[in-house]
Amino acid sequence: MTSNTRVVVIGAGLAGVRLARRLGELGTPVTLVGDEEHRPYNRVLLAEVLAGRYSPDVIALPAPAELTRGRVTGIDREMRAVHLADGSEIAYDTLVLATGSNPVLPPLRGLFTPDHELPEGVHAFRTMDDCLGLSKAVRPGVKAVVIGGGLLGVSAARALAMRGAQVVLAQQSERLMERQLDPAASKLVRRHLGDLGVEVHTDLRVRDVRCVGGAVRSVEMADGYALDADIVVLACGVRPRAGLAQAAGLDVRKGIVVDDELRTSDPHIRAIGDCAQHDGTVYGLAAPALEQADALAESLAGDGAARYTGTRALTRLTLAGEGSFDLAAFGETEPRPGDDVVQLADATRGTYRKVVVRDDRLVGGVLVGELGTVGALARAWEGAEPLPDDGPLLHLLTNDGGS
């Protein structure tokens, strides 16, 4: 790629900032466009800001030199230019969509005001503005209901509890973090939240948000039971932010469809991070977004061999501070018939480790509590190599397995 090629990146989250920085290091100038007024930040750490452990400055990302603040309203593929809300436009030779994802807002009665705004006290938990709005609303004794018991909901519930709120976590499915954890690990997460005073309800479907004078007052369940609420946090997952791509006529399914060169259906437009769908998968996690950014930087800087072939993604949740809590999960945590399973549990210390082996290969695992062995296990899993014959699994599961 020639040095005067214009690379424009839309989105100043983890993926966009990483790409812009790597391209800068490789001598390729780039224009980064972000629509948030805050400095670019690490979204993964928002719960730590909400918990009061970090200030927003601590989670700021090292911003690349050329950051344009503005909202992109359209892409002109023929003219190769992006249009901004202020009427300006930016020409590109290569456009990269790193637009991230939007929070899923559940179809609940009463969720929106007549102006299609969230009522006072109801918060999504996705951006720095969401986080700061929540921080302002939280005070000791305030009644908070968190809807959604995935990674985000668990993090939000814990952060609110650490700020002194009376927290109820409502999860529709039968256990917390069901996508990542097996039942035993999920039970430990529930116990940890309970120790912090969080009331956890599973198998519970929320039907209604009740407001008085435009402010939330309670949340009603499908069975008619109502929970008083001064604050409601919506943590019901995310979906790729692909509206711009769709409007521009790109191939969009679950996310913006890309190939191994992270190229969309338009050869001049690439996509990375939460908005991209590679080989049928939308990851929605930090590690794949960073790997995609690195691969694309090399490709755009002239390394024709650079490809992205997918990420074996490890979910890690570290909840520091009072009553710290660590967990990691990867691959298939539930065994199939014929798989070997090794488990170690210590109820008094609240630690749990389990690995699943199929055909002499590590196919998944979950660790709660001490994570000293996670590095060695993750390497064995990522490499997908047959395990040695001398039975190292127990060794890998014990603390001296190395990290």
N, C-alpha and C positions, 0 to 999 in steps of 0.2 A: 504494500500500500504506500503511495507516495506521501511525502510529508505534508503536502498542502490539501490532502483529502479531508473533507469536513465530516467529522463524526459528531453526531448529536445524540445525546442520551436523555430520554425522558424518564425521570424518576430518581430522586436523591435519597433512596434508602440504601440498605446494605449492599445490594447488588450493583446499583448504579454508581455509588461512590467508589466501590472497589474497582469497577471497570475503569472509571475515569482516572483513578489514581494509577492503576497498572499501565494504562495507555500512556499517561504522562511520563511514567518511568521509562517506557519503551520508545519515547520520542514522538508519539502520535498525538497531536493536539485534539482536544475534545471540548464540546460545549455541553454542560450538564444543566438540565432544566428541572427544577423542583417546585412543587406548588405549596409546600408548607413554609410558614414564615420563620420557623425555628431553624437553627443550624441542623444539618443532617445528624441523625442520631441512630443508635443501635436499638431497634424496636424490641429486641429480645429482652432488654433490661428494663423495660417500662414498669414492670411490677415492682422492681427494686426502688424506683422513683416513687411509686405510689405508697410503698411500705415506709418511705421516709429514710431509707438507707443511703440513697444516692441523690444528689441534686441533678437537675437536667444537664448541667455542664459536664458531669462525670461520664455520661453516656454519649456525649457528642462524638461524632466521627471526624477524623482529620479531613476537613473539606478541601476538595480540589480547587485550584486557582480560579477557574472560570465557572461560577455557579449563577445561572440566570433564574431569578424567582419569577414564577408565572404559571398560569394554568393553560395547558395546551387544549385547544378546543377542536382541532382537526388536523388531519394529515392529507396533504395534496401529493399523492404518489406520482402524478404526471409531472408536476413542477419540482418534485422532491423538496418540499418545504413543509414546515409545521406552522400552524396558525395559533397565536396566543390570544387570550381573552382581552388583552389591552389593545388588540388590533395589529400588533407587530407580527412579523414572521421570521423564521430562521431557516435558511437553506441547508440542505444536507446532501452528502454523497452516500453516507451510510447512516441509517437511523437505527437506534437501539431502544426498544421498549423495555423499561424496567419499572413498570407501573405498579407492581406489587399486587395487593389484594384488598378487598373491602370486607368489612365485617358482615356476616349473615344476620339480618334482622328478622326474627321469627314472625310468622303470621299470627300475631296475638291481637285480640280485640283491645282497642283503647291504646295501642302502642303509639299512634301518631296523632298529633293535634290536627285540627282542620287545615292548617297551613303545611301539613306533611312534615312537621318538625317532631323530634322526640320531646315528650313532656318534660317539665322541670323535674330533675331527680332521676331521670332515666338516661343511662350512659352506655354507649358502645365503649369498647376498650381496645383501641387499635392504634391511635395516634398520640402524639405528645399533648395535643389540645384535649383529647379525651382524658388523658392521665391527669393533667393539671386541673381540669374541671372536677374530676372525681376527688382529687386531693383537697380542693377547696371545700367540697361538700362533706368530707369525712370529719367527724369529731367523735370523741369517746361517747359510747352509748347510742349512737345513731343506728337505726335499724336498716341493714343492707341485705338485699336478696340478690344473689348471683345466679343467673340462669345459664346453665351449661357446665358440665363437670369434666371437660377435657383439660388439656394442658393449660390453656389460657384461664379457664374458670377456676381451676385449682390455685393458680398463681395469684389471681385477683382476690379470691376469697381469703387466702393467707395474708396478703398484703393489707387488706381491710381489717382483718382481725388484729394484726400487729399495730394498727392505728387506733385500736380500742372500739371498733364497731361491733355491734351484735350481728353476726353474719349467719345467714341461712343459704346453703348451696343446694339448688334444685337441679337434679340431673334426670333427664327423661329415661335413659337406659338403666340397666340393672347395676352398673358399677362405674366408678370414676376412671377416667382415662382409658376407656375400654379399647381404644384403637392401639394403644401402645403396651398396656399392661395385662398380665394374667390376673385371675381372681385374687391370688394370695398377695401379690404386690399392691393391687388396688386396695385391698383391705388395710394394708399398712399406711397408704396415703390417707385413707379415711380416718384411721386412728390418729395420725399426726394432726390432721385438721381438727379432729375432736379435742385433742389435747390443748389446742389453741382457742377452744371455745366455739368453733364453727359447727353449726348444726347441719348435718348432711342428710338430704332426702334423695334416694334413688327411686327409679320406677315412678317418677312423678312428672306428670305433664302439666305445664303451665298453660292456662287458657286465656287469661284476662289480665290486663293492667288497669287498675282502677285509679282514676285521678279526680281530684277536687280542685276547682279553680286553676286548672292547668298544671297542677303538681301531683306527682304520684303519691298514693296513700296506701295501696295494698296490691298484692298479686294474688289472683285466684287460680286455684288448681282445677283440673278436669273433674275431680270428685267433689268440688264445691268448697273445699277447705281454703281459707284465705290467710295469707301471711301479711302482717303489717309491714310497710316498707316506706322509709324516707328516701332510700336510694335503691335503684335497680340497675344491676350491671348485666349487659347482654354479652355473653361469651359463648356464642352458639356456632363458632367456627368462622371461616373466611372463605371467600370465593375470588378467583382471579379477576383482577381489574382489567377487563379486556374490551371495554366499550369503545375506546379510540380505534383499536384494531378492527373491531367489528364494523364500525362506521366507515372505515377505510377499505372494507371489502377483503380483509385478510381471512385466512382459514382459521376459524375459532371453533373449538369444540368445548372440552372442559376448560381449557385455557387456549392461549395463542399457540398454534401448532408450529413446532420447530424441528429441524433435522439435526444431525450430529455437528453441523457447523453453526447451530443455533439460528439458522436462517428461516424466516417465515415463508409464506407462499409468494412474497415479493422478494426477489434476490437482493434488493437494496435495504431491506428492513430485517433486523434480528430481534430476538426477544430473550430475556433472561430473568431468573428469579421466580417469584410467586405467580407471575402472570403467564409464565411459559408452560407449555405441555410438551414434554419430550418423550418420545417412544410410549405414548399413552399415559404418562405419569405427570401429575402436577404435584410437586413436592411440598411447597408451602413451608419449607424449613430453611434455616440460615446456611447450613453447610453446603447443600446443593447450589444455592444461589451464589455463594462465593466461588465454588468450583466452576460454575458456568461463566462467571465474570472473568476468572483467570484464563479459561480456555479461549473465550472470545477475544480477550486482550491480545493473546499470542497470535490468534488467527488474523485479527485486524492489523496487527503490527507487522504482518508479513510471513508468519510461520504457516505455510500452506498445509502442514501436516497436523496442525492442532485440531483436535476433535473433542467433543464431549460425549461420552458413552454412557452416562448415567452415574448416579451416586447411590451407594449403599448407606442409607441415612440412619444415623444413631440419634435417638431422642434423649436429651439430657436435661434434667431439671435440677438446679442447685438452688435451694432456698436457704440462704445464709441468715446470720443473726440469731436471735433467741430461738431455741429449739430448732437448730439447723437440720436440714433434711436434704438428702441427695438421692437421686435415682437416675438410672440409665436403662434404656431398652433398645434392642436392635433386632431386626429380622423377625422371624416367626417365634413368638413367645409361647404359642400353644402347640404341643406336639401332635403329629399325625400318628395313626396306628403304625407300630414298628419302629418309631423313633426311640432313641435313648434319651433319658432325662436325668440330669444330676442336679440335686437341690440341696442347699444348706440354709437352715433358718435358725435364728437365735431370737426367740420371742422377747426375752428380757431386754436385749439391746435394740430390738426393732430392726434387725438386719435380715436380709433375705437375698439369696442368690440362686439363680437357676439357669442352666443352659440346655439347649435342645440340639441333639446330634443326629444327623441322618446320613447314612452311607459314609461314616467316618468323617463327615464334614460338619462343622459348627454352623447351624442354620439360624440360630437366634438365642437371645438371652435377656434376662432382666435382673438388675441389681438394685437393691434398696438399702440405704444406710452407707456403709463404708464402700467406697468405689475404687479402692487401691488396685483392683485387678482389671478394671474396665479397659485399660489401654491394651493389655495383652489379649484379652478376649476379643476386642474390636478388631485387632490386627488379624487374629486367626479367622474371624468371620469375613472380614473384607477380602482377605487373600483367597478365600474359598478353596484352600489347599487341603488335601487329606491330612487328618491329624496323625501325628506319630503313633506308632504302635505301643509305646511304653506308657499309655494311659495318663496323659498329662492333665486331664480335665480337672481332677480334684485339685491338682497343683495350681491350675489356672484360677480356680474358684477361691483358693485360700489367699490370705493377705500377702503372702510373699510371692505371689504370682507376678509381681512387677507391674508397673504402669507405664 
